[in-house]
Structures are given as C-alpha cells and as structure tokens.
Amino acid sequence: MLLTEIFNDITPIPQDDGPNPICQIDYPQEFDMAQSYLRAILQKKEYSERALQLTAYCLQFNPANYTTWWYRRQCLSALSEGHSENEYDHTRVVKDLMLCSKLGGGNPKNYQIWFHRRNLLEYTCKNYENGNGYLIQEELEYIAEVLNQDAKNYHAWSHRQWVISTTNSETIYKNELQFIDKLLQKDVRNNSAWNQRWFVTHCASKSPLAMETAQQELEYTLTKLKLDAYNESPWRYLLAIIKEQYRLNKNMEFVNQVLEWIQEVKVHFETETKRDWMTCIHLVAVYIDVLELKGDAESMDLALEYAGKLETVYDPIRKKYWKLRSSQLRG
Amino acid sequence: MASAEDDIQSRYSAGTTRYKSKHLISTESTRIQTSTENECQPFFIHIPSLDPSSKADLVRLGMLKEKNGEISPIIQLLREKHVKYANRPYTSPLPGSYISLDSSKPWIIYWTLHSLDLLDALPEEEDLCKIVSSLEACFATIQCNEKEGGGFGGSNGQIPHCATTYAAVNALSIIAGCSHSKVSSMAIELLESKRELLYNWYLSLREERIEDGALKCGYRMHHNGEVDVRATYCVFSVCRLLNILNADLIKGAMEHVVDCQTYEGGFGGEPFTTEAHGGYTFCAMAALMIIVGYRKDLNALSDCGVDVDALRDWIVYRQMGYEGGFQGRANKLVDGCYSFWVGGAVAMLGVDMHQSSTFRNHDSGIYSEIPDDIGMQRLYDDATSSLIDCEEGGLLCDQKLLQRYVLLCAQDVNGGLRDKPSKPRDFYHTCYNLSGLSASQHVLSSKPKNLGKSVGDGKLENDEATMYENEPENILHPTHPVYNIRVHRALQVISHFQKLEQL
C-alpha cells in the first residue's frame, strides 16, 4: 500500500533546517516523504502497528537514525503486554531480531542496530533460567556468524560480552573457552579473542585468578607463544596474568618460574628460527618487566642492558620510551 | 650537499624495511598487515634521489614546492586543497550517499570547522552565521518538556544525543572565539541560553549502580540508548567548557571509567568486558583529566586508580614500527584517525607524567593553585623541562614518524585526508589526521608563544613546533588534547563561562 493511503489521516511534516540551511543532503524522494510522515506521527505520539512499519521502512534508508530506533522501542513497549522494563512480547522480540539481522548485514559497525538487539534481549538475559533461553543460544550463534565474517568486530564482541555477563550462566562461560580456542587456532593474533579469554576466565570481574587457573592460563599462553613469539597479544596476556598473581602474594618462586618459562620461549625461538631473539621486541619487553619484578641487582642490570639495546638498535621508534624506562630501572 | 633534512629523510626512508612487522606463522592478521605495509611502502620514497620528472609530478600535485626555480625535497601539507575539501558542506548540497550522516550533522560541522580552524581558514562570517542557526535548529528538548532539559540532536526533529551535542558545542566554541564579533556573540548567546537545559538533560542520562559498596555511574548516549565511556567524555567535555560541571554530575563517574581499563593497559568502552581500544582510551583519559582538573584532591591519573604504567606501555606499542602511524588495537592495522585518538592519548599521558612529577618534586603544593585547565598553559611554558629529551618532541612516541604517516600516506592529493592510501578521504579522517598532526607538533613542544592570550586569527601561534621536516608552512594551530579544539579557543570559552555563575 502507498504511504499516502496508510497515513491518509496524517499531514506530513517536512524537514525544517532553518532559514539558512547548510550541510544539506540530497535525500531520495521516497525517504524524504516517509521521514515526513514519521515526524508527524512522532509528534502525535502515536504508538501503533503502522508506526512500527513506518520506522522499519525509514531505517532501511538510514539505520543510523537513533531517533527512529528510539521511537520504535517506544512503540514496541506500548504494544507489548509485559510489565517490566524492556519486556516485549516474545513474537515482537523475534521479529525485531530478524529486522536487526537484515539491517545489520550491510552495517556490521552500526551502534544503533547492536544496541537494539541488546535492548530486545535484556529481559530474556536477566531471566535466563525461566525464560526463552534458546534465544540466548541463537544470539550467540548469530554473533559467531558475524565474527566469522570479521573476527575483530568490536560491536559484535561487546554485544557477546554483554549477553554472556548479563545471562551469567556457568555453562555459557565454560563453553565460551572452546569457542575462543577455535578462533585462536584460526588466527593466534586475534587480540579480541585474547581479550575474551581474560573476560571469561575472570567472569567479568576484577577478582584475580586462583593460582591454579593462573598456571593453566600461563601454560596455554606458552603454547601459543611457541607458535609465534613475535605476536604481541599472548605477551600482553601473559604479563597481565603474572602481574595479577604477583600483586596478590609477591611470590618470588612464581616470578622465578615465569623467568624460566620466558627463557624457554627464547631458546625455542632461537633454535627454530636461527634469528637473534632481540628482534622479538615483545619478548624482550616482557622479559625486562619480569626482571624488574624480581628486582635484585643482577636482574636490574640485565634489564637495563636489554632496554639499552632496544633503544639504540632494535626498537628505535620507541627510543624515548626506552630511555625513560632505563632511567626508571636505574632508580 | 648533506643537509639536516637529508639526514632525516635517509633515516626514515632508506632501510626502514627492517622495521616491518615479523611473524613466524601466517594468519589473516599477518596477511592484511603485510599488504598494508606494502601499500604504504611506495610513499616512503627518498625524495632527493628521485629523478627530475617524478619530482616535477610531485610539484604539480602540490606535494613538493618549487622555490626560485629549485625544487625543495620537503613534503608539503596540501593546505589549500584541504581547505577547499573541508568547505564542501558550506558550498553545495551533499550527495544522497551522505544519508547515513543525516543523524550526524553537528559532526559534519565540527569535523570540517575544526579542520579549517587548525588550517587557519575559518569560513566567512556569513557562513558562520548559517552554521550557528543550523546548529540551533538541531537543539531539542525532551518531550518538549523544558524541565527535563535538552541537547543537540543529529538534525532538526531528532532527540538530543551526547555525541552530536559534544560536536555542536565544540563547533560553537570555535565560532565563539573567532574574530567576527557578530557571529561570535551569536554563538556565545546560544551556548549561554542552553546551559541549564544541558545540565538537566545530562542529569537524566546518569546510569547509577552500587558495586562493592561504591557508587559507580556511566552515562547514556541518549534516552533509552547505549552506555559507554564515549558518553562520559562527551558530557564532561561540554560541562567543563560551559562551566556546568558539578559534584552531582561527577559522582561515581571516575569509578566507572577506571573499571574500563583492561588487562592490556588501554581502556575499553565498558567495564570489565570490552577490549582496549584507541578511541575509548582517549575518551576515558580525557574524562579523567577533566575530573582531575575539577577535584582539588586529585593531581594525576594515578590518583584516580588508573594503572598508569600499564596504560603508558599499551599506548607506546600502538605506534607501527614501519608505517609510523597508530593502530587502534593490538594486532590491528594502522589508521589515520588514530593519529589523534592515540596521539591525543600520548599527549595527555605526557601532560599527566609531567604533572605528577612536578607534584612529586614540589610537595609544598604550589602548583595546586594553577587554574584547573589541566595545567595546559603551564605545560607549554614548562615543556623544556619535560621528562623526555625534547629535541624530537616531549611525547612518548616518535612524533616525526607519525607526522610522516599523515603527510605521506594519509593526504589525498585532491584534498582531504584518509585512513590509509587504499581508503577514500572523508571529513572524519580529515579532522582526526589534522588534529593528530597538530598535537604531535605542539604538545610538550618547546615554548609556543602567547598561547592563552589573545592571538590574532591570522597569525600562527607557534614558531618552535616539533616537525618531521622543517617547513613552517606545515605548522598547524595547536589543538587542545582534551577537548580537541584549538587551545586558544578552549581557554577563551572556559574563561568566558567561568565568569558566569555556576548553575
């Protein structure tokens, strides 16, 4: 049906950019007209099925229009029977998730579409145990599909983290580790997957890992470092786990063990590649950091020597940084 | 003739391939990294050894300059072309493909106006008047209810949004400081008339929670919209400029932002979950800098509970060894927009380190009386006493290599700047490449003159900038790393609204 027929009782309101417009955009005519009807019913605060349809139509042209999304949610809310905040009728949730998937296809980095999904699922996530849990599984599968296209999509990852932490189910957390491992097998440099690993092992909190889990994580990271010691991601992960444990108990035995492990990676790297290990700047940098944790005179001297080499030969782009670190190491 | 310029050129062009990224196993990440380096490589040429016809081509494009019949080997900032490009929104309607920016008009205005301002080429007063009235048309109150306040939306008829409000207020602050008295007072009056509405609206965007017995508070981007650290920055930047920041708005915000620091050291968009990212790191740091400036009991980021060493380490590794520009996350590609998001973070880090060492050395607290604009004025004055060797700039990155990336890889020869050579120019990348270039030229550089005082619009504010190659015509006006408008504009707006009563 034509817009003019569906809205024959409404007088469209054209866009008003003031008397001296700038930044004008040549809108397609269909969009301009639909948007004029939308302005009119928005002003009337009409929350109806036809309003829902009109928002979907307008969003096809511009899915970044947050006002249209906001109005759509108001309609959903008014037309749903639920009493809690963001508790929409189940069929409406399913339908809107489909709309989002359709619009999201060509706009994987659009804030509004991802937020709409979050809003739709908020009630279900918070009532996971006694609600439509299958929606959550489907959502995780949908996100996995998006990540299959772009393994580092920040929006997709944020959404996934939100779904998992809001649902807060032990099984979901557990299964996530396998998902992450699959991604890291595919691309060990997927830093988003490493970040997800930290998020999952820490269950979205700042409580440090238990010693046993920390050991497991260190071992896991070491296997990845032996694959490619040039890779920054596992080094940052390793260092953060070490520092977290060190802050907890200042355990020197642990620091010594870590130093041995780093040595192990270094030797492995040298035998496998026959290259100078100093070219592996992240390896050297983490080595320096852990030597600094150890803190005895011998370790500090060694750390200083390495920092000097990075400054002058191996990492000149960070020369000022290494100069500063050296002056700190000297105390 | 071996000049100093030749030295720099050979250091930065010949033989730098040894700093290309290395890997032992090939994955999707390493493949696209390698192709990005290959895409940049042709731009890193050694200009003095080019043949005459190539040099002439570069002269024709404006990339090299001919002086007295001789071709200077120094790469030029394409000022006039960038000015022409950034003026597009004010000269003709934008094509239909810009439809997705229909909800971001204040952004288009801010990106282009700030670019023009850095280039010392603001539009004529007539156009500035149109801009002010267009921005005014974007202002909306909540449900037409003045008590609930309001803000600037994406265009006329849209609900207020934190990001477009930030862009609109920055644009109006730029105009407020311009030399045309009529439009300048129009902008000031508009800002003045909206202060209370903005304040009330911001209060309604607070999203408070109690965690571990502490109040934490994020901000929503708009009513029933997403909460992330961008919102906190956008709210605080506006409030600081307009002097409407108070304890009610600050309550819990620092605790929320600090929770966004990840194990890597940088900040993500949300607490305890998301990945460290250049854009969010900028927002988090800038928001905290504003809080530090406001609260007399805090002197530095470390006082907020930030792990500054981890933050510093994360930031310094974002600079790409070969390309010289910044990436936004570990194992991602260089992108010209991070010249500012990460470049601004490097600048604030420098400010913060400088500030905290000053406080350590002066336990008498004599510095606490300095006006709370993040000590920026003092920073420029004191830059020579920076912790770092100033010869190549006082920031913890290679400022010259960053500038080289912007000048060689990010400039479109038709005007405008871009993400990387294979990407098209746009207003967003134009703004943030130029902002990054400005920050790396000026922040903690040695002694710019008359920063806080009134400087005529036509005069460049600095004659001792840090530069990739010594070319005075490549110098931009200094940008303020917290608000990202010119330092001079920011200080002027702040001092104007400081005279007004706090709400």
Chai-1 contact restraints between the chains, C-beta under 6 A:
chainA,res_idxA,chainB,res_idxB,connection_type,confidence,min_distance_angstrom,max_distance_angstrom,comment,restraint_id
A,D16,B,N156,contact,1.0,0.0,6.0,A-B,restraint_1
A,D17,B,A137,contact,1.0,0.0,6.0,A-B,restraint_2
A,D17,B,N156,contact,1.0,0.0,6.0,A-B,restraint_3
A,G18,B,S133,contact,1.0,0.0,6.0,A-B,restraint_4
A,G18,B,S134,contact,1.0,0.0,6.0,A-B,restraint_5
A,G18,B,A137,contact,1.0,0.0,6.0,A-B,restraint_6
A,N20,B,K130,contact,1.0,0.0,6.0,A-B,restraint_7
A,N20,B,S133,contact,1.0,0.0,6.0,A-B,restraint_8
A,I22,B,Y90,contact,1.0,0.0,6.0,A-B,restraint_9
A,I22,B,K130,contact,1.0,0.0,6.0,A-B,restraint_10
A,I22,B,S134,contact,1.0,0.0,6.0,A-B,restraint_11
A,C23,B,P89,contact,1.0,0.0,6.0,A-B,restraint_12
A,C23,B,K105,contact,1.0,0.0,6.0,A-B,restraint_13
A,C23,B,I108,contact,1.0,0.0,6.0,A-B,restraint_14
A,Q24,B,P93,contact,1.0,0.0,6.0,A-B,restraint_15
A,I25,B,L94,contact,1.0,0.0,6.0,A-B,restraint_16
A,I25,B,Y98,contact,1.0,0.0,6.0,A-B,restraint_17
A,I25,B,D102,contact,1.0,0.0,6.0,A-B,restraint_18
A,D26,B,P93,contact,1.0,0.0,6.0,A-B,restraint_19
A,D26,B,P95,contact,1.0,0.0,6.0,A-B,restraint_20
A,D26,B,G96,contact,1.0,0.0,6.0,A-B,restraint_21
A,P28,B,G96,contact,1.0,0.0,6.0,A-B,restraint_22
A,R39,B,G157,contact,1.0,0.0,6.0,A-B,restraint_23
A,N62,B,I99,contact,1.0,0.0,6.0,A-B,restraint_24
A,N62,B,S100,contact,1.0,0.0,6.0,A-B,restraint_25
A,N62,B,D102,contact,1.0,0.0,6.0,A-B,restraint_26
A,A64,B,S100,contact,1.0,0.0,6.0,A-B,restraint_27
A,A64,B,S103,contact,1.0,0.0,6.0,A-B,restraint_28
A,N65,B,S103,contact,1.0,0.0,6.0,A-B,restraint_29
A,T67,B,Q158,contact,1.0,0.0,6.0,A-B,restraint_30
A,T67,B,I159,contact,1.0,0.0,6.0,A-B,restraint_31
A,W70,B,I159,contact,1.0,0.0,6.0,A-B,restraint_32
A,W70,B,N224,contact,1.0,0.0,6.0,A-B,restraint_33
A,R73,B,N224,contact,1.0,0.0,6.0,A-B,restraint_34
A,F115,B,E226,contact,1.0,0.0,6.0,A-B,restraint_35
A,S158,B,T274,contact,1.0,0.0,6.0,A-B,restraint_36
A,Q161,B,T273,contact,1.0,0.0,6.0,A-B,restraint_37
A,D187,B,T27,contact,1.0,0.0,6.0,A-B,restraint_38
A,D187,B,E28,contact,1.0,0.0,6.0,A-B,restraint_39
A,D187,B,S29,contact,1.0,0.0,6.0,A-B,restraint_40
A,R189,B,T27,contact,1.0,0.0,6.0,A-B,restraint_41
A,R189,B,S29,contact,1.0,0.0,6.0,A-B,restraint_42
A,R189,B,N331,contact,1.0,0.0,6.0,A-B,restraint_43
A,N191,B,R329,contact,1.0,0.0,6.0,A-B,restraint_44
A,N191,B,A330,contact,1.0,0.0,6.0,A-B,restraint_45
A,N191,B,N331,contact,1.0,0.0,6.0,A-B,restraint_46
A,S192,B,E275,contact,1.0,0.0,6.0,A-B,restraint_47
A,N195,B,E275,contact,1.0,0.0,6.0,A-B,restraint_48
A,W198,B,Y263,contact,1.0,0.0,6.0,A-B,restraint_49
A,F199,B,T273,contact,1.0,0.0,6.0,A-B,restraint_50
A,A204,B,F272,contact,1.0,0.0,6.0,A-B,restraint_51
A,A204,B,T273,contact,1.0,0.0,6.0,A-B,restraint_52
A,L227,B,I25,contact,1.0,0.0,6.0,A-B,restraint_53
A,D228,B,H23,contact,1.0,0.0,6.0,A-B,restraint_54
A,D228,B,L24,contact,1.0,0.0,6.0,A-B,restraint_55
A,D228,B,I25,contact,1.0,0.0,6.0,A-B,restraint_56
A,Y230,B,K22,contact,1.0,0.0,6.0,A-B,restraint_57
A,Y230,B,H23,contact,1.0,0.0,6.0,A-B,restraint_58
A,E232,B,A330,contact,1.0,0.0,6.0,A-B,restraint_59
A,S233,B,A330,contact,1.0,0.0,6.0,A-B,restraint_60
A,S233,B,N331,contact,1.0,0.0,6.0,A-B,restraint_61
A,R236,B,E264,contact,1.0,0.0,6.0,A-B,restraint_62
A,A240,B,Y263,contact,1.0,0.0,6.0,A-B,restraint_63
A,I317,B,Q319,contact,1.0,0.0,6.0,A-B,restraint_64
A,I317,B,G321,contact,1.0,0.0,6.0,A-B,restraint_65
A,I317,B,D398,contact,1.0,0.0,6.0,A-B,restraint_66
A,R318,B,V316,contact,1.0,0.0,6.0,A-B,restraint_67
A,K320,B,I388,contact,1.0,0.0,6.0,A-B,restraint_68
A,K320,B,L396,contact,1.0,0.0,6.0,A-B,restraint_69
A,Y321,B,V316,contact,1.0,0.0,6.0,A-B,restraint_70
A,Y321,B,L396,contact,1.0,0.0,6.0,A-B,restraint_71
